[in-house]
Amino acid sequence: MANDFKLSDILTAIDFDGKEVWDELTDEQKKSVVFFTLNRYISNVVPSTKPYQRGKNPSINEIEDFVLNVNELFNKNLFAIMSKHPKLAWQSACSCNYNAQLFNHEWIPLKKEKDKKLDFLSELFPNMKKSDLETLSSITTEKEIKQYCEALGWDKKQINAVKL
């Protein structure tokens, strides 16, 4: 195998129950497998909407079975085994697709929590760059923001309404 082990190769090996692939990988390739990232991909099977996308259009039952298998066989103990037993984590991932068929997997993005302080500061300073606002948000306390609002002439009711 080549030194670069691409995500598409990893997903294909997992889709086709390639448990033995782990033993064929070099140490460098094994280190390139990030199980948390892999988890985000294999947890999501979607229909192929474009002709160039990999995989087939799975039925609802196949999607449900696959997601249930991923949750039961891979996600359940992933954080307990991924660093100490990477081969076991790999085999768990490969066990999810009992049909040995190629699926189309998409990334599930992490949801970011809104930073209320950053939003409030961006309203106060609309012309400031985002990176500067992020820095200001990280070093400014809620008390300092309320003092600034007081200096701007806001009344106590408006200042107390500020929730960060």
Residue, then its C-alpha position, 0 to 999 in steps of 0.5 A: m500500500a502507498n504511504d498515503f492512506k486517503l479517507s476514501d480508501i479508509l471508508t471503502a475498507i470499512d464498507f467492505d468489512g476490511k478488518e485484515v487491512w489494518d495488519e497490512l498498513t504501515d505504522e505511518q498509515k495507522k497513525s493517519v487513521v483518526f478514529f474520531t474523524l472517522n466516526r463523524y463520517i461513518s455515522n452518516v450514510v446518505p443517498s448519492t445525489k450526484p453520479y460521481q459520488r461513491g456508493k449506492n442509494p441505500s434503502i431506509n432499512e439499510i441506513e437504519d441498520f447501518v446507523l444502529n450498528v455504528n452506534e452499537l459496535f463502534n461509537k459505544n466504546l470508541f473513546a475507551i479503546m481508540s488510543k490503547h487498542p487501535k486495531l480493535a477500534w478498526q475492527s469495530a468500525c469494519s463490523c458495522n456494515y454486515n452487507a459489505q456494500l459501498f455507501n456514501h458517507e458525509w461529514i457531520p459538522l460539529k455544532k458551534e455554540k453561539d458566543k453571546k459576548l462576541d455577538f454583543l461586542s460585534e454590535l458595539f464595534p461593528n467596524m472591528k475585524k473578527s479576529d480582533l473581536e475574538t481577542l477582545s471577547s477572550i480578555t474582557t470580562e462581563k463586568e468590564i463590558k457593563q462598565y463600558c456600557e455605563a460609560l456610553g451612557w446606558d441606563k441601569k435597566q439597559i445594562n442589567a438586560v445585557k446577558l453574556 
